[in-house]
Amino acid sequence: MFLHHPDLLLAQFHDRERELIAEADQQRLLAAARRHRRQGVTDADANRAVASRSDGRLAGCGPRAAAPAR
């Protein structure tokens, strides 16, 4: 019979817990990317929608970021 030290067991438990959390985060991120892709929305479309707002605020970080001020 082989007994483990309680601190070693706790360290192993925390390592495994971190692995499971990282795996769940990865699955969540992949699911969000797939959902985003199915909706047909690209980053360019999202940036264009934000950049086309003319509410008096500064332009977003997109293709118009280097445009001269109006």
CHARMM-style PDB file with segment names, atoms N, HN, CA, C and O in Angstrom:
ATOM      1  N   MET     1       0.846  -1.175   0.000  1.00  0.00      PROA
ATOM      2  CA  MET     1       0.000   0.000   0.000  1.00  0.00      PROA
ATOM      3  C   MET     1       0.888   1.235   0.000  1.00  0.00      PROA
ATOM      4  O   MET     1       1.837   1.340   0.778  1.00  0.00      PROA
ATOM      5  N   PHE     2       0.562   2.167  -0.888  1.00  0.00      PROA
ATOM      6  HN  PHE     2      -0.208   2.082  -1.520  1.00  0.00      PROA
ATOM      7  CA  PHE     2       1.376   3.356  -1.042  1.00  0.00      PROA
ATOM      8  C   PHE     2       0.558   4.572  -0.642  1.00  0.00      PROA
ATOM      9  O   PHE     2      -0.480   4.852  -1.242  1.00  0.00      PROA
ATOM     10  N   LEU     3       1.017   5.286   0.357  1.00  0.00      PROA
ATOM     11  HN  LEU     3       1.860   5.058   0.844  1.00  0.00      PROA
ATOM     12  CA  LEU     3       0.297   6.468   0.825  1.00  0.00      PROA
ATOM     13  C   LEU     3       0.963   7.725   0.292  1.00  0.00      PROA
ATOM     14  O   LEU     3       2.187   7.854   0.304  1.00  0.00      PROA
ATOM     15  N   HSD     4       0.132   8.648  -0.176  1.00  0.00      PROA
ATOM     16  HN  HSD     4      -0.862   8.543  -0.185  1.00  0.00      PROA
ATOM     17  CA  HSD     4       0.635   9.928  -0.673  1.00  0.00      PROA
ATOM     18  C   HSD     4       0.562  10.968   0.437  1.00  0.00      PROA
ATOM     19  O   HSD     4      -0.308  10.920   1.307  1.00  0.00      PROA
ATOM     20  N   HSD     5       1.470  11.876   0.384  1.00  0.00      PROA
ATOM     21  HN  HSD     5       2.176  11.914  -0.322  1.00  0.00      PROA
ATOM     22  CA  HSD     5       1.454  12.983   1.332  1.00  0.00      PROA
ATOM     23  C   HSD     5       0.265  13.886   0.991  1.00  0.00      PROA
ATOM     24  O   HSD     5       0.016  14.136  -0.189  1.00  0.00      PROA
ATOM     25  N   PRO     6      -0.467  14.377   1.976  1.00  0.00      PROA
ATOM     26  CA  PRO     6      -1.656  15.210   1.702  1.00  0.00      PROA
ATOM     27  C   PRO     6      -1.359  16.443   0.852  1.00  0.00      PROA
ATOM     28  O   PRO     6      -2.184  16.830   0.024  1.00  0.00      PROA
ATOM     29  N   ASP     7      -0.199  17.064   1.042  1.00  0.00      PROA
ATOM     30  HN  ASP     7       0.471  16.749   1.715  1.00  0.00      PROA
ATOM     31  CA  ASP     7       0.148  18.242   0.242  1.00  0.00      PROA
ATOM     32  C   ASP     7       0.352  17.870  -1.221  1.00  0.00      PROA
ATOM     33  O   ASP     7      -0.018  18.628  -2.118  1.00  0.00      PROA
ATOM     34  N   LEU     8       0.942  16.701  -1.458  1.00  0.00      PROA
ATOM     35  HN  LEU     8       1.242  16.085  -0.729  1.00  0.00      PROA
ATOM     36  CA  LEU     8       1.130  16.230  -2.825  1.00  0.00      PROA
ATOM     37  C   LEU     8      -0.225  15.971  -3.487  1.00  0.00      PROA
ATOM     38  O   LEU     8      -0.442  16.361  -4.634  1.00  0.00      PROA
ATOM     39  N   LEU     9      -1.120  15.324  -2.775  1.00  0.00      PROA
ATOM     40  HN  LEU     9      -0.944  15.008  -1.843  1.00  0.00      PROA
ATOM     41  CA  LEU     9      -2.456  15.061  -3.310  1.00  0.00      PROA
ATOM     42  C   LEU     9      -3.194  16.365  -3.616  1.00  0.00      PROA
ATOM     43  O   LEU     9      -3.868  16.477  -4.640  1.00  0.00      PROA
ATOM     44  N   LEU    10      -3.064  17.343  -2.730  1.00  0.00      PROA
ATOM     45  HN  LEU    10      -2.517  17.252  -1.898  1.00  0.00      PROA
ATOM     46  CA  LEU    10      -3.722  18.625  -2.947  1.00  0.00      PROA
ATOM     47  C   LEU    10      -3.141  19.338  -4.169  1.00  0.00      PROA
ATOM     48  O   LEU    10      -3.880  19.938  -4.949  1.00  0.00      PROA
ATOM     49  N   ALA    11      -1.830  19.274  -4.333  1.00  0.00      PROA
ATOM     50  HN  ALA    11      -1.230  18.787  -3.700  1.00  0.00      PROA
ATOM     51  CA  ALA    11      -1.186  19.888  -5.501  1.00  0.00      PROA
ATOM     52  C   ALA    11      -1.647  19.212  -6.788  1.00  0.00      PROA
ATOM     53  O   ALA    11      -1.914  19.884  -7.784  1.00  0.00      PROA
ATOM     54  N   GLN    12      -1.740  17.885  -6.765  1.00  0.00      PROA
ATOM     55  HN  GLN    12      -1.523  17.340  -5.956  1.00  0.00      PROA
ATOM     56  CA  GLN    12      -2.222  17.159  -7.935  1.00  0.00      PROA
ATOM     57  C   GLN    12      -3.676  17.517  -8.236  1.00  0.00      PROA
ATOM     58  O   GLN    12      -4.054  17.661  -9.399  1.00  0.00      PROA
ATOM     59  N   PHE    13      -4.473  17.658  -7.212  1.00  0.00      PROA
ATOM     60  HN  PHE    13      -4.165  17.541  -6.268  1.00  0.00      PROA
ATOM     61  CA  PHE    13      -5.871  18.032  -7.383  1.00  0.00      PROA
ATOM     62  C   PHE    13      -5.976  19.406  -8.042  1.00  0.00      PROA
ATOM     63  O   PHE    13      -6.753  19.589  -8.979  1.00  0.00      PROA
ATOM     64  N   HSD    14      -5.194  20.374  -7.554  1.00  0.00      PROA
ATOM     65  HN  HSD    14      -4.562  20.226  -6.792  1.00  0.00      PROA
ATOM     66  CA  HSD    14      -5.245  21.725  -8.112  1.00  0.00      PROA
ATOM     67  C   HSD    14      -4.744  21.753  -9.550  1.00  0.00      PROA
ATOM     68  O   HSD    14      -5.284  22.486 -10.379  1.00  0.00      PROA
ATOM     69  N   ASP    15      -3.719  20.964  -9.853  1.00  0.00      PROA
ATOM     70  HN  ASP    15      -3.281  20.368  -9.179  1.00  0.00      PROA
ATOM     71  CA  ASP    15      -3.233  20.885 -11.239  1.00  0.00      PROA
ATOM     72  C   ASP    15      -4.318  20.355 -12.168  1.00  0.00      PROA
ATOM     73  O   ASP    15      -4.540  20.897 -13.251  1.00  0.00      PROA
ATOM     74  N   ARG    16      -4.981  19.305 -11.739  1.00  0.00      PROA
ATOM     75  HN  ARG    16      -4.800  18.865 -10.859  1.00  0.00      PROA
ATOM     76  CA  ARG    16      -6.043  18.711 -12.560  1.00  0.00      PROA
ATOM     77  C   ARG    16      -7.214  19.682 -12.706  1.00  0.00      PROA
ATOM     78  O   ARG    16      -7.808  19.791 -13.779  1.00  0.00      PROA
ATOM     79  N   GLU    17      -7.539  20.383 -11.624  1.00  0.00      PROA
ATOM     80  HN  GLU    17      -7.057  20.295 -10.753  1.00  0.00      PROA
ATOM     81  CA  GLU    17      -8.622  21.360 -11.668  1.00  0.00      PROA
ATOM     82  C   GLU    17      -8.306  22.469 -12.676  1.00  0.00      PROA
ATOM     83  O   GLU    17      -9.179  22.880 -13.440  1.00  0.00      PROA
ATOM     84  N   ARG    18      -7.059  22.955 -12.679  1.00  0.00      PROA
ATOM     85  HN  ARG    18      -6.350  22.622 -12.058  1.00  0.00      PROA
ATOM     86  CA  ARG    18      -6.648  23.982 -13.641  1.00  0.00      PROA
ATOM     87  C   ARG    18      -6.726  23.460 -15.075  1.00  0.00      PROA
ATOM     88  O   ARG    18      -7.135  24.188 -15.979  1.00  0.00      PROA
ATOM     89  N   GLU    19      -6.338  22.205 -15.285  1.00  0.00      PROA
ATOM     90  HN  GLU    19      -6.006  21.613 -14.550  1.00  0.00      PROA
ATOM     91  CA  GLU    19      -6.432  21.603 -16.617  1.00  0.00      PROA
ATOM     92  C   GLU    19      -7.882  21.550 -17.087  1.00  0.00      PROA
ATOM     93  O   GLU    19      -8.178  21.877 -18.236  1.00  0.00      PROA
ATOM     94  N   LEU    20      -8.782  21.141 -16.201  1.00  0.00      PROA
ATOM     95  HN  LEU    20      -8.542  20.876 -15.267  1.00  0.00      PROA
ATOM     96  CA  LEU    20     -10.199  21.053 -16.569  1.00  0.00      PROA
ATOM     97  C   LEU    20     -10.786  22.432 -16.866  1.00  0.00      PROA
ATOM     98  O   LEU    20     -11.585  22.584 -17.790  1.00  0.00      PROA
ATOM     99  N   ILE    21     -10.391  23.431 -16.087  1.00  0.00      PROA
ATOM    100  HN  ILE    21      -9.742  23.307 -15.336  1.00  0.00      PROA
ATOM    101  CA  ILE    21     -10.884  24.790 -16.318  1.00  0.00      PROA
ATOM    102  C   ILE    21     -10.366  25.317 -17.652  1.00  0.00      PROA
ATOM    103  O   ILE    21     -11.116  25.938 -18.405  1.00  0.00      PROA
ATOM    104  N   ALA    22      -9.088  25.073 -17.951  1.00  0.00      PROA
ATOM    105  HN  ALA    22      -8.479  24.569 -17.339  1.00  0.00      PROA
ATOM    106  CA  ALA    22      -8.512  25.521 -19.224  1.00  0.00      PROA
ATOM    107  C   ALA    22      -9.194  24.831 -20.394  1.00  0.00      PROA
ATOM    108  O   ALA    22      -9.450  25.461 -21.420  1.00  0.00      PROA
ATOM    109  N   GLU    23      -9.490  23.550 -20.253  1.00  0.00      PROA
ATOM    110  HN  GLU    23      -9.282  23.038 -19.419  1.00  0.00      PROA
ATOM    111  CA  GLU    23     -10.176  22.815 -21.317  1.00  0.00      PROA
ATOM    112  C   GLU    23     -11.589  23.350 -21.521  1.00  0.00      PROA
ATOM    113  O   GLU    23     -12.042  23.485 -22.658  1.00  0.00      PROA
ATOM    114  N   ALA    24     -12.279  23.652 -20.443  1.00  0.00      PROA
ATOM    115  HN  ALA    24     -11.911  23.543 -19.520  1.00  0.00      PROA
ATOM    116  CA  ALA    24     -13.635  24.205 -20.552  1.00  0.00      PROA
ATOM    117  C   ALA    24     -13.602  25.587 -21.213  1.00  0.00      PROA
ATOM    118  O   ALA    24     -14.466  25.904 -22.030  1.00  0.00      PROA
ATOM    119  N   ASP    25     -12.610  26.404 -20.863  1.00  0.00      PROA
ATOM    120  HN  ASP    25     -11.908  26.146 -20.199  1.00  0.00      PROA
ATOM    121  CA  ASP    25     -12.468  27.720 -21.496  1.00  0.00      PROA
ATOM    122  C   ASP    25     -12.218  27.577 -22.991  1.00  0.00      PROA
ATOM    123  O   ASP    25     -12.779  28.320 -23.797  1.00  0.00      PROA
ATOM    124  N   GLN    26     -11.375  26.622 -23.352  1.00  0.00      PROA
ATOM    125  HN  GLN    26     -10.919  26.020 -22.697  1.00  0.00      PROA
ATOM    126  CA  GLN    26     -11.085  26.401 -24.763  1.00  0.00      PROA
ATOM    127  C   GLN    26     -12.345  25.960 -25.512  1.00  0.00      PROA
ATOM    128  O   GLN    26     -12.615  26.439 -26.613  1.00  0.00      PROA
ATOM    129  N   GLN    27     -13.103  25.058 -24.922  1.00  0.00      PROA
ATOM    130  HN  GLN    27     -12.883  24.668 -24.028  1.00  0.00      PROA
ATOM    131  CA  GLN    27     -14.334  24.604 -25.567  1.00  0.00      PROA
ATOM    132  C   GLN    27     -15.336  25.746 -25.706  1.00  0.00      PROA
ATOM    133  O   GLN    27     -16.018  25.853 -26.724  1.00  0.00      PROA
ATOM    134  N   ARG    28     -15.427  26.596 -24.691  1.00  0.00      PROA
ATOM    135  HN  ARG    28     -14.872  26.509 -23.863  1.00  0.00      PROA
ATOM    136  CA  ARG    28     -16.325  27.746 -24.733  1.00  0.00      PROA
ATOM    137  C   ARG    28     -15.914  28.712 -25.843  1.00  0.00      PROA
ATOM    138  O   ARG    28     -16.765  29.228 -26.568  1.00  0.00      PROA
ATOM    139  N   LEU    29     -14.610  28.956 -25.973  1.00  0.00      PROA
ATOM    140  HN  LEU    29     -13.919  28.537 -25.384  1.00  0.00      PROA
ATOM    141  CA  LEU    29     -14.101  29.850 -27.005  1.00  0.00      PROA
ATOM    142  C   LEU    29     -14.355  29.283 -28.399  1.00  0.00      PROA
ATOM    143  O   LEU    29     -14.762  30.014 -29.303  1.00  0.00      PROA
ATOM    144  N   LEU    30     -14.119  27.991 -28.577  1.00  0.00      PROA
ATOM    145  HN  LEU    30     -13.788  27.397 -27.843  1.00  0.00      PROA
ATOM    146  CA  LEU    30     -14.377  27.358 -29.869  1.00  0.00      PROA
ATOM    147  C   LEU    30     -15.853  27.396 -30.219  1.00  0.00      PROA
ATOM    148  O   LEU    30     -16.206  27.642 -31.372  1.00  0.00      PROA
ATOM    149  N   ALA    31     -16.714  27.159 -29.253  1.00  0.00      PROA
ATOM    150  HN  ALA    31     -16.427  26.959 -28.316  1.00  0.00      PROA
ATOM    151  CA  ALA    31     -18.155  27.208 -29.501  1.00  0.00      PROA
ATOM    152  C   ALA    31     -18.586  28.614 -29.895  1.00  0.00      PROA
ATOM    153  O   ALA    31     -19.422  28.778 -30.782  1.00  0.00      PROA
ATOM    154  N   ALA    32     -18.026  29.625 -29.248  1.00  0.00      PROA
ATOM    155  HN  ALA    32     -17.347  29.491 -28.527  1.00  0.00      PROA
ATOM    156  CA  ALA    32     -18.359  31.008 -29.596  1.00  0.00      PROA
ATOM    157  C   ALA    32     -17.875  31.334 -30.998  1.00  0.00      PROA
ATOM    158  O   ALA    32     -18.574  32.016 -31.747  1.00  0.00      PROA
ATOM    159  N   ALA    33     -16.692  30.860 -31.366  1.00  0.00      PROA
ATOM    160  HN  ALA    33     -16.124  30.306 -30.757  1.00  0.00      PROA
ATOM    161  CA  ALA    33     -16.166  31.106 -32.713  1.00  0.00      PROA
ATOM    162  C   ALA    33     -17.031  30.419 -33.757  1.00  0.00      PROA
ATOM    163  O   ALA    33     -17.318  30.999 -34.804  1.00  0.00      PROA
ATOM    164  N   ARG    34     -17.448  29.194 -33.484  1.00  0.00      PROA
ATOM    165  HN  ARG    34     -17.215  28.723 -32.633  1.00  0.00      PROA
ATOM    166  CA  ARG    34     -18.326  28.486 -34.430  1.00  0.00      PROA
ATOM    167  C   ARG    34     -19.675  29.195 -34.567  1.00  0.00      PROA
ATOM    168  O   ARG    34     -20.200  29.335 -35.672  1.00  0.00      PROA
ATOM    169  N   ARG    35     -20.224  29.636 -33.452  1.00  0.00      PROA
ATOM    170  HN  ARG    35     -19.798  29.522 -32.554  1.00  0.00      PROA
ATOM    171  CA  ARG    35     -21.499  30.345 -33.475  1.00  0.00      PROA
ATOM    172  C   ARG    35     -21.362  31.646 -34.268  1.00  0.00      PROA
ATOM    173  O   ARG    35     -22.239  31.989 -35.062  1.00  0.00      PROA
ATOM    174  N   HSD    36     -20.271  32.358 -34.053  1.00  0.00      PROA
ATOM    175  HN  HSD    36     -19.559  32.079 -33.409  1.00  0.00      PROA
ATOM    176  CA  HSD    36     -20.012  33.614 -34.756  1.00  0.00      PROA
ATOM    177  C   HSD    36     -19.866  33.365 -36.258  1.00  0.00      PROA
ATOM    178  O   HSD    36     -20.364  34.130 -37.084  1.00  0.00      PROA
ATOM    179  N   ARG    37     -19.169  32.275 -36.586  1.00  0.00      PROA
ATOM    180  HN  ARG    37     -18.765  31.654 -35.915  1.00  0.00      PROA
ATOM    181  CA  ARG    37     -18.961  31.941 -37.997  1.00  0.00      PROA
ATOM    182  C   ARG    37     -20.273  31.543 -38.666  1.00  0.00      PROA
ATOM    183  O   ARG    37     -20.512  31.904 -39.819  1.00  0.00      PROA
ATOM    184  N   ARG    38     -21.128  30.803 -37.955  1.00  0.00      PROA
ATOM    185  HN  ARG    38     -20.935  30.510 -37.018  1.00  0.00      PROA
ATOM    186  CA  ARG    38     -22.421  30.404 -38.523  1.00  0.00      PROA
ATOM    187  C   ARG    38     -23.302  31.607 -38.800  1.00  0.00      PROA
ATOM    188  O   ARG    38     -24.098  31.593 -39.739  1.00  0.00      PROA
ATOM    189  N   GLN    39     -23.166  32.651 -37.987  1.00  0.00      PROA
ATOM    190  HN  GLN    39     -22.519  32.662 -37.224  1.00  0.00      PROA
ATOM    191  CA  GLN    39     -23.975  33.846 -38.183  1.00  0.00      PROA
ATOM    192  C   GLN    39     -23.507  34.633 -39.402  1.00  0.00      PROA
ATOM    193  O   GLN    39     -24.224  35.514 -39.875  1.00  0.00      PROA
ATOM    194  N   GLY    40     -22.320  34.333 -39.916  1.00  0.00      PROA
ATOM    195  HN  GLY    40     -21.737  33.618 -39.531  1.00  0.00      PROA
ATOM    196  CA  GLY    40     -21.822  34.996 -41.102  1.00  0.00      PROA
ATOM    197  C   GLY    40     -21.300  36.393 -40.847  1.00  0.00      PROA
ATOM    198  O   GLY    40     -21.150  37.176 -41.785  1.00  0.00      PROA
ATOM    199  N   VAL    41     -21.026  36.717 -39.614  1.00  0.00      PROA
ATOM    200  HN  VAL    41     -21.148  36.082 -38.852  1.00  0.00      PROA
ATOM    201  CA  VAL    41     -20.504  38.033 -39.280  1.00  0.00      PROA
ATOM    202  C   VAL    41     -18.989  37.944 -39.236  1.00  0.00      PROA
ATOM    203  O   VAL    41     -18.428  37.152 -38.478  1.00  0.00      PROA
ATOM    204  N   THR    42     -18.334  38.748 -40.043  1.00  0.00      PROA
ATOM    205  HN  THR    42     -18.790  39.391 -40.659  1.00  0.00      PROA
ATOM    206  CA  THR    42     -16.877  38.772 -40.025  1.00  0.00      PROA
ATOM    207  C   THR    42     -16.403  39.966 -39.225  1.00  0.00      PROA
ATOM    208  O   THR    42     -17.181  40.872 -38.925  1.00  0.00      PROA
ATOM    209  N   ASP    43     -15.144  39.966 -38.886  1.00  0.00      PROA
ATOM    210  HN  ASP    43     -14.512  39.231 -39.130  1.00  0.00      PROA
ATOM    211  CA  ASP    43     -14.576  41.096 -38.160  1.00  0.00      PROA
ATOM    212  C   ASP    43     -14.658  42.370 -38.994  1.00  0.00      PROA
ATOM    213  O   ASP    43     -14.883  43.456 -38.460  1.00  0.00      PROA
ATOM    214  N   ALA    44     -14.473  42.229 -40.308  1.00  0.00      PROA
ATOM    215  HN  ALA    44     -14.290  41.346 -40.741  1.00  0.00      PROA
ATOM    216  CA  ALA    44     -14.544  43.403 -41.182  1.00  0.00      PROA
ATOM    217  C   ALA    44     -15.949  44.004 -41.148  1.00  0.00      PROA
ATOM    218  O   ALA    44     -16.101  45.225 -41.121  1.00  0.00      PROA
ATOM    219  N   ASP    45     -16.975  43.153 -41.149  1.00  0.00      PROA
ATOM    220  HN  ASP    45     -16.852  42.161 -41.171  1.00  0.00      PROA
ATOM    221  CA  ASP    45     -18.355  43.657 -41.077  1.00  0.00      PROA
ATOM    222  C   ASP    45     -18.600  44.373 -39.760  1.00  0.00      PROA
ATOM    223  O   ASP    45     -19.220  45.436 -39.730  1.00  0.00      PROA
ATOM    224  N   ALA    46     -18.116  43.796 -38.683  1.00  0.00      PROA
ATOM    225  HN  ALA    46     -17.612  42.932 -38.708  1.00  0.00      PROA
ATOM    226  CA  ALA    46     -18.320  44.402 -37.369  1.00  0.00      PROA
ATOM    227  C   ALA    46     -17.589  45.740 -37.284  1.00  0.00      PROA
ATOM    228  O   ALA    46     -18.142  46.714 -36.772  1.00  0.00      PROA
ATOM    229  N   ASN    47     -16.348  45.799 -37.782  1.00  0.00      PROA
ATOM    230  HN  ASN    47     -15.899  45.008 -38.198  1.00  0.00      PROA
ATOM    231  CA  ASN    47     -15.592  47.047 -37.755  1.00  0.00      PROA
ATOM    232  C   ASN    47     -16.224  48.101 -38.644  1.00  0.00      PROA
ATOM    233  O   ASN    47     -16.229  49.280 -38.290  1.00  0.00      PROA
ATOM    234  N   ARG    48     -16.752  47.707 -39.782  1.00  0.00      PROA
ATOM    235  HN  ARG    48     -16.748  46.749 -40.070  1.00  0.00      PROA
ATOM    236  CA  ARG    48     -17.380  48.650 -40.693  1.00  0.00      PROA
ATOM    237  C   ARG    48     -18.625  49.262 -40.063  1.00  0.00      PROA
ATOM    238  O   ARG    48     -18.895  50.451 -40.234  1.00  0.00      PROA
ATOM    239  N   ALA    49     -19.378  48.447 -39.335  1.00  0.00      PROA
ATOM    240  HN  ALA    49     -19.159  47.481 -39.197  1.00  0.00      PROA
ATOM    241  CA  ALA    49     -20.588  48.952 -38.686  1.00  0.00      PROA
ATOM    242  C   ALA    49     -20.223  49.974 -37.607  1.00  0.00      PROA
ATOM    243  O   ALA    49     -20.901  50.990 -37.457  1.00  0.00      PROA
ATOM    244  N   VAL    50     -19.176  49.710 -36.876  1.00  0.00      PROA
ATOM    245  HN  VAL    50     -18.625  48.885 -36.998  1.00  0.00      PROA
ATOM    246  CA  VAL    50     -18.758  50.641 -35.828  1.00  0.00      PROA
ATOM    247  C   VAL    50     -18.168  51.901 -36.445  1.00  0.00      PROA
ATOM    248  O   VAL    50     -18.429  53.004 -35.965  1.00  0.00      PROA
ATOM    249  N   ALA    51     -17.370  51.749 -37.509  1.00  0.00      PROA
ATOM    250  HN  ALA    51     -17.158  50.853 -37.898  1.00  0.00      PROA
ATOM    251  CA  ALA    51     -16.702  52.892 -38.126  1.00  0.00      PROA
ATOM    252  C   ALA    51     -17.695  53.798 -38.849  1.00  0.00      PROA
ATOM    253  O   ALA    51     -17.430  54.987 -39.031  1.00  0.00      PROA
ATOM    254  N   SER    52     -18.832  53.248 -39.262  1.00  0.00      PROA
ATOM    255  HN  SER    52     -19.047  52.283 -39.114  1.00  0.00      PROA
ATOM    256  CA  SER    52     -19.781  54.057 -40.028  1.00  0.00      PROA
ATOM    257  C   SER    52     -20.658  54.923 -39.135  1.00  0.00      PROA
ATOM    258  O   SER    52     -21.421  55.745 -39.643  1.00  0.00      PROA
ATOM    259  N   ARG    53     -20.569  54.760 -37.822  1.00  0.00      PROA
ATOM    260  HN  ARG    53     -19.949  54.092 -37.410  1.00  0.00      PROA
ATOM    261  CA  ARG    53     -21.363  55.602 -36.927  1.00  0.00      PROA
ATOM    262  C   ARG    53     -20.880  57.041 -37.018  1.00  0.00      PROA
ATOM    263  O   ARG    53     -19.677  57.302 -37.000  1.00  0.00      PROA
ATOM    264  N   SER    54     -21.795  57.948 -37.113  1.00  0.00      PROA
ATOM    265  HN  SER    54     -22.772  57.736 -37.128  1.00  0.00      PROA
ATOM    266  CA  SER    54     -21.398  59.359 -37.135  1.00  0.00      PROA
ATOM    267  C   SER    54     -22.089  60.068 -35.969  1.00  0.00      PROA
ATOM    268  O   SER    54     -22.973  60.903 -36.159  1.00  0.00      PROA
ATOM    269  N   ASP    55     -21.667  59.715 -34.785  1.00  0.00      PROA
ATOM    270  HN  ASP    55     -20.949  59.037 -34.631  1.00  0.00      PROA
ATOM    271  CA  ASP    55     -22.271  60.312 -33.604  1.00  0.00      PROA
ATOM    272  C   ASP    55     -21.322  61.293 -32.928  1.00  0.00      PROA
ATOM    273  O   ASP    55     -21.514  61.634 -31.761  1.00  0.00      PROA
ATOM    274  N   GLY    56     -20.296  61.753 -33.651  1.00  0.00      PROA
ATOM    275  HN  GLY    56     -20.140  61.476 -34.599  1.00  0.00      PROA
ATOM    276  CA  GLY    56     -19.399  62.751 -33.113  1.00  0.00      PROA
ATOM    277  C   GLY    56     -18.233  62.205 -32.315  1.00  0.00      PROA
ATOM    278  O   GLY    56     -17.392  62.972 -31.846  1.00  0.00      PROA
ATOM    279  N   ARG    57     -18.168  60.903 -32.155  1.00  0.00      PROA
ATOM    280  HN  ARG    57     -18.851  60.280 -32.536  1.00  0.00      PROA
ATOM    281  CA  ARG    57     -17.040  60.334 -31.411  1.00  0.00      PROA
ATOM    282  C   ARG    57     -15.899  60.029 -32.366  1.00  0.00      PROA
ATOM    283  O   ARG    57     -16.071  60.065 -33.584  1.00  0.00      PROA
ATOM    284  N   LEU    58     -14.735  59.730 -31.807  1.00  0.00      PROA
ATOM    285  HN  LEU    58     -14.595  59.700 -30.817  1.00  0.00      PROA
ATOM    286  CA  LEU    58     -13.575  59.391 -32.615  1.00  0.00      PROA
ATOM    287  C   LEU    58     -13.804  58.080 -33.333  1.00  0.00      PROA
ATOM    288  O   LEU    58     -14.559  57.226 -32.869  1.00  0.00      PROA
ATOM    289  N   ALA    59     -13.143  57.927 -34.476  1.00  0.00      PROA
ATOM    290  HN  ALA    59     -12.530  58.621 -34.853  1.00  0.00      PROA
ATOM    291  CA  ALA    59     -13.259  56.695 -35.248  1.00  0.00      PROA
ATOM    292  C   ALA    59     -12.615  55.545 -34.477  1.00  0.00      PROA
ATOM    293  O   ALA    59     -11.648  55.742 -33.741  1.00  0.00      PROA
ATOM    294  N   GLY    60     -13.160  54.352 -34.652  1.00  0.00      PROA
ATOM    295  HN  GLY    60     -13.946  54.192 -35.250  1.00  0.00      PROA
ATOM    296  CA  GLY    60     -12.614  53.170 -34.002  1.00  0.00      PROA
ATOM    297  C   GLY    60     -11.334  52.733 -34.670  1.00  0.00      PROA
ATOM    298  O   GLY    60     -10.932  53.297 -35.688  1.00  0.00      PROA
ATOM    299  N   CYS    61     -10.697  51.736 -34.105  1.00  0.00      PROA
ATOM    300  HN  CYS    61     -11.024  51.278 -33.279  1.00  0.00      PROA
ATOM    301  CA  CYS    61      -9.470  51.191 -34.680  1.00  0.00      PROA
ATOM    302  C   CYS    61      -9.846  50.303 -35.851  1.00  0.00      PROA
ATOM    303  O   CYS    61     -10.111  49.114 -35.675  1.00  0.00      PROA
ATOM    304  N   GLY    62      -9.870  50.850 -36.991  1.00  0.00      PROA
ATOM    305  HN  GLY    62      -9.655  51.816 -37.134  1.00  0.00      PROA
ATOM    306  CA  GLY    62     -10.225  50.117 -38.199  1.00  0.00      PROA
ATOM    307  C   GLY    62      -9.514  50.745 -39.371  1.00  0.00      PROA
ATOM    308  O   GLY    62      -8.482  51.394 -39.196  1.00  0.00      PROA
ATOM    309  N   PRO    63     -10.040  50.566 -40.551  1.00  0.00      PROA
ATOM    310  CA  PRO    63      -9.374  51.100 -41.720  1.00  0.00      PROA
ATOM    311  C   PRO    63      -9.336  52.628 -41.716  1.00  0.00      PROA
ATOM    312  O   PRO    63      -8.503  53.213 -42.408  1.00  0.00      PROA
ATOM    313  N   ARG    64     -10.207  53.284 -40.965  1.00  0.00      PROA
ATOM    314  HN  ARG    64     -10.884  52.808 -40.403  1.00  0.00      PROA
ATOM    315  CA  ARG    64     -10.258  54.739 -40.952  1.00  0.00      PROA
ATOM    316  C   ARG    64      -9.453  55.350 -39.817  1.00  0.00      PROA
ATOM    317  O   ARG    64      -9.525  56.561 -39.609  1.00  0.00      PROA
ATOM    318  N   ALA    65      -8.693  54.562 -39.083  1.00  0.00      PROA
ATOM    319  HN  ALA    65      -8.634  53.579 -39.252  1.00  0.00      PROA
ATOM    320  CA  ALA    65      -7.974  55.077 -37.924  1.00  0.00      PROA
ATOM    321  C   ALA    65      -6.939  56.134 -38.315  1.00  0.00      PROA
ATOM    322  O   ALA    65      -6.638  57.025 -37.520  1.00  0.00      PROA
ATOM    323  N   ALA    66      -6.389  56.044 -39.538  1.00  0.00      PROA
ATOM    324  HN  ALA    66      -6.633  55.320 -40.183  1.00  0.00      PROA
ATOM    325  CA  ALA    66      -5.370  57.002 -39.957  1.00  0.00      PROA
ATOM    326  C   ALA    66      -5.961  58.154 -40.749  1.00  0.00      PROA
ATOM    327  O   ALA    66      -5.209  58.983 -41.261  1.00  0.00      PROA
ATOM    328  N   ALA    67      -7.273  58.239 -40.868  1.00  0.00      PROA
ATOM    329  HN  ALA    67      -7.884  57.565 -40.452  1.00  0.00      PROA
ATOM    330  CA  ALA    67      -7.921  59.314 -41.634  1.00  0.00      PROA
ATOM    331  C   ALA    67      -7.756  60.632 -40.911  1.00  0.00      PROA
ATOM    332  O   ALA    67      -7.721  60.658 -39.681  1.00  0.00      PROA
ATOM    333  N   PRO    68      -7.653  61.720 -41.642  1.00  0.00      PROA
ATOM    334  CA  PRO    68      -7.536  63.036 -40.996  1.00  0.00      PROA
ATOM    335  C   PRO    68      -8.822  63.411 -40.281  1.00  0.00      PROA
ATOM    336  O   PRO    68      -9.906  62.956 -40.645  1.00  0.00      PROA
ATOM    337  N   ALA    69      -8.688  64.237 -39.268  1.00  0.00      PROA
ATOM    338  HN  ALA    69      -7.807  64.606 -38.973  1.00  0.00      PROA
ATOM    339  CA  ALA    69      -9.863  64.678 -38.493  1.00  0.00      PROA
ATOM    340  C   ALA    69     -10.732  65.571 -39.356  1.00  0.00      PROA
ATOM    341  O   ALA    69     -10.242  66.299 -40.218  1.00  0.00      PROA
ATOM    342  N   ARG    70     -12.034  65.501 -39.109  1.00  0.00      PROA
ATOM    343  HN  ARG    70     -12.433  64.909 -38.409  1.00  0.00      PROA
ATOM    344  CA  ARG    70     -12.975  66.310 -39.895  1.00  0.00      PROA
ATOM    345  C   ARG    70     -13.310  67.573 -39.170  1.00  0.00      PROA
ATOM    346  OT1 ARG    70     -14.087  68.385 -39.671  1.00  0.00      PROA
TER     347      ARG     70
END
